[in-house]
Amino acid sequence: MKVKTRKARQEVRVFSHQLLHTKVYFTACGFFTLDFGLLTSITSAIATNLMIFVQFQLSGKSSEEYSCDCSVLCLVNNIGLNDTKDH
């Protein structure tokens, strides 16, 4: 960018200096600062909840797949294999 006047050049230099040395931060309506700490907290909360959700999904599937078949237990009881009085 070509600045022609000395005053404009000085203004651009001062503005550039202010940008370099001013810390820029974002807030959510002044309630809290949006920074990397908040981003880390949100990410870890999402990851934790996803792991819990996946574990519930896996435990739900495994309990359905490995549930005890009642007909097998009834068959064992009818045959007398589970009877301990004879021994």
JOMO-V313785 format. One record per residue. N is the residue number from 1. RES is the residue in one letter. SS is DSSP state (A for helix, B for strand, O for the rest). Layout:
n = {N,N}
res = {RES,RES}
ss = {SS,SS}
This chain:
n = {1,2,3,4,5,6,7,8,9,10,11,12,13,14,15,16,17,18,19,20,21,22,23,24,25,26,27,28,29,30,31,32,33,34,35,36,37,38,39,40,41,42,43,44,45,46,47,48,49,50,51,52,53,54,55,56,57,58,59,60,61,62,63,64,65,66,67,68,69,70,71,72,73,74,75,76,77,78,79,80,81,82,83,84,85,86,87}
res = {M,K,V,K,T,R,K,A,R,Q,E,V,R,V,F,S,H,Q,L,L,H,T,K,V,Y,F,T,A,C,G,F,F,T,L,D,F,G,L,L,T,S,I,T,S,A,I,A,T,N,L,M,I,F,V,Q,F,Q,L,S,G,K,S,S,E,E,Y,S,C,D,C,S,V,L,C,L,V,N,N,I,G,L,N,D,T,K,D,H}
ss = {O,O,O,O,O,A,A,A,A,A,A,A,A,A,A,A,A,A,A,A,A,O,O,O,O,B,B,O,O,O,O,O,B,B,O,A,A,A,A,A,A,A,A,A,A,A,A,A,A,A,A,A,A,A,A,A,A,A,A,A,A,A,A,A,A,O,O,O,O,A,A,A,A,A,A,A,A,A,A,O,O,O,O,O,O,O,O}
